[in-house]
Amino acid sequence: MPEDEIAQAEIAALTRRFEERAEKTDREFGIVKSDLTAVRLQVGNLDQKLDSFITEQRAANARIIELLSGLVGTDPNIG
């Protein structure tokens, strides 16, 4: 029995569409992966900045406590 030309054409068309979609999906996945890498780098940078800020804030808090402790028992009206 000879092969059905219409069925073969349909199969070829579906195969092409599948392959085109697969290529597009691969490209889009690559873009998302690249964007995710960029976001990870930015989060790492922000994490470092936050750690630095927290360290500076703790030092400032300690200095404020030190200054306030020095004022305990002093007359606020003496300038």
Backbone hydrogen bonds, N-H to C=O, Kabsch-Sander energy under -0.5 kcal/mol:
donor,donor_aa,acceptor,acceptor_aa,energy
5,E,3,E,-0.7
8,Q,4,D,-2.4
9,A,5,E,-2.4
10,E,6,I,-2.4
11,I,7,A,-2.7
12,A,8,Q,-2.4
13,A,9,A,-2.5
14,L,10,E,-2.8
15,T,11,I,-2.4
16,R,12,A,-2.5
17,R,13,A,-2.5
18,F,14,L,-2.5
19,E,15,T,-2.7
20,E,16,R,-2.8
21,R,17,R,-2.5
22,A,18,F,-2.4
23,E,19,E,-2.3
24,K,20,E,-2.4
25,T,21,R,-2.7
26,D,22,A,-2.4
27,R,23,E,-2.3
28,E,24,K,-2.7
29,F,25,T,-2.6
30,G,26,D,-2.1
31,I,27,R,-2.1
32,V,28,E,-2.5
33,K,29,F,-2.8
34,S,30,G,-2.3
35,D,31,I,-2.7
36,L,32,V,-2.6
37,T,33,K,-2.0
38,A,34,S,-2.1
39,V,35,D,-2.4
40,R,36,L,-2.4
41,L,37,T,-2.1
42,Q,38,A,-2.2
43,V,39,V,-2.7
44,G,40,R,-2.4
45,N,41,L,-2.2
46,L,42,Q,-2.7
47,D,43,V,-2.5
48,Q,44,G,-2.0
49,K,45,N,-2.2
50,L,46,L,-2.6
51,D,47,D,-2.3
52,S,48,Q,-2.2
53,F,49,K,-2.5
54,I,50,L,-2.8
55,T,51,D,-2.3
56,E,52,S,-2.4
57,Q,53,F,-2.8
58,R,54,I,-2.5
59,A,55,T,-2.0
60,A,56,E,-2.4
61,N,57,Q,-2.7
62,A,58,R,-2.4
63,R,59,A,-2.1
64,I,60,A,-2.6
65,I,61,N,-2.6
66,E,62,A,-2.4
67,L,63,R,-2.6
68,L,64,I,-2.9
69,S,65,I,-2.7
70,G,66,E,-1.5
71,L,67,L,-0.9
71,L,68,L,-0.6
72,V,68,L,-0.8
72,V,69,S,-0.5
74,T,71,L,-2.3
78,I,75,D,-1.6
79,G,77,N,-0.6
